[in-house]
Amino acid sequence: MVQERQAGQDYFRTLLRTVVGQAFSAAGYHLQDAPLQWAGGKYRFAKAFPAGCFGLIDFQVLVYSDTMWSAGAPSRFKVQLTRSRDRHGLASDQAGYVTRGLSPLVVEDFGVAILPRADHWWTFHDTESLGAALAEAGHLVVGYGMPWLAGELVPPANEYSGDLS
């Protein structure tokens, strides 16, 4: 079972690179080489900003195999965005630190009802549905997440927008 889950996580990473890798790379974000985190289902794209902060885009995947406990349960992932002066994204009281899930950022902060709810997990059963889910999340990261991390796009009256100074 662990081997199946690991194979599913490796497959997720492969499709993640295929679907969003080129666009993220063009924007200056690169997938960190972190096999231990990958084994736990966490994939991080990072970018250093000129102001001394780092933009971090984390994909956390839960891969389910058909077992007696999860038969037919879809695998799923979510996306977390963090801007920090610490390259690892550790929580800090320093100016510039913010963290927000992609779906709450889009739905609650920007008021765009493109997802079913603010606490959204993208689900998938197969290659086609995984590709579609990654494409949707990737478009939202590029359109909202990356500009928000860079401080270029601020939701109206938002307490999470942070300060780059």
N, C-alpha and C positions, 0 to 999 in steps of 0.2 A: 504494500500500500504506500509506504513512504517513497519507494522508487517510482510508482505511478505519479504521485504528487510532484516529485522532483522533476520528472519528465514533463509534466504539465506546466510547471513553472519555467523550465527551459524553453518550452514551446511558446509560452507567453512572452518571454524576453525576445525571442526571435521575431515574433509578430509585432511586438512593440517597436523594435528597431526598424522593421520593414515599413510599418504604417506611419509612425511619427518621427522616426530617427532623422530623416533628411531635413524635414521642416524645422525640427528642434535644433539640429546642427547648424542650419543656415542662420538661426537666430542667436547662435553662440552657446547653446546648451548642449552638454555632452553627457552621455551615460557614464556614470562613475563605475569603475571596475571594482566591484564589491561582492565577491562570491558568497561570503557569509550572509550578507543581507539578501542576496538573490535566493539563497536556500530557504530563507524565511518569507520569500514572496515580495520583497521590497526592492524597487528599482528607482534609482534617483538620477535625475538629470540636473546638472549644476552649471551655473554661470557666475563669473565674478563681474561685479559692476564697478565702474570707475570710482564711485563714492565710498568704496571699501566694504560694501555689502555683497552678499552672495544671494542669488536667486536659486531656489531649490524646488524642483517639481518631483514629487514622490508618487509613484504608482504602487499601491498595495494590493496584491492579488490573493484571493483565496480560491485555490483550485480544489474542486471536489471530484472524487471518483465515485463510481457507482458501487456502493456498499449497502449493507442492510440498514445503515443509519442515514445514508444520504442518497438513496436511489432516486435518480432523476433530478436532484438538486442542481441548479445552474451554478457554475463557477462565477465569481464576480470580482470586481476591482473598484477602487475609489482613488481619487487624486487629491493630494494635499499640497498646498503651495506655501512656501516659507521664504521670507526675506530676513536675513540675519547677518550680523557682523562676524559671526562664527561660521567657518566654512562647513561645519557639521550640522548647522542649524539648531544648535542647542538653545533652549529658551533663555531669554535675557531681558533685563529691564532697560537695556541700552536703547537709545533712540534708533529707530529703523527696524526693530524686530517686529515682525507680524507673521502670523500663520493663519491659514484659512483653508477649508475644504473648497475644492473647485465648485461643487454643486451649490453650497450655501452662498459662495461669492456671486455666482451668476444669478441664482433664483432670488435670494434675499437682498443682497447688497445692490446688485444692478437692477433687480426687479424684472428680469427676463424669464418668463415662464416657459422655457424651452425644455425643461426637465420635469418629470412628474412631481417631484418634491425636492426640498432643499437637502434632505439627507439621502441623496441618491447614490446607489451602487450600480455600476454598469454590469449587466449580466451577460453570460454567453454559454452556449452549449457546444459549439463547434467552431471550425475555422472561419466560416462566413460570418457568424454572429460576433465572434471576437474581433474580426477585422472591422466590422461596422461599428462596434462599441468603441474600439480604439480610435477610429476615424472621428466619431462624434466627440469624444473626450478631447482628442488632439485639436480639433477645430476650436473648441471652447478654451483650451489652454492658450492657443496662439491668439485668439481674438480677445480674451478677457484676462487670462492668467498672467501671461508674459508682460503685457503692458501694465497690469496692476503691480506685479513684482518690481518692475523698473520704476514705478512711481509716475508713469506717464498717463495712466487711466485711473481716475479716482471715482468711486461710486458717490452719488449725491449724499451728503450728510452722513458719511460713513466713519464710524469709530475704528474700523479695521484698516484704514488706508495707510496709517503709519507715517513716519517722517524719515526721509533719507539723510537728514543732517546728523 
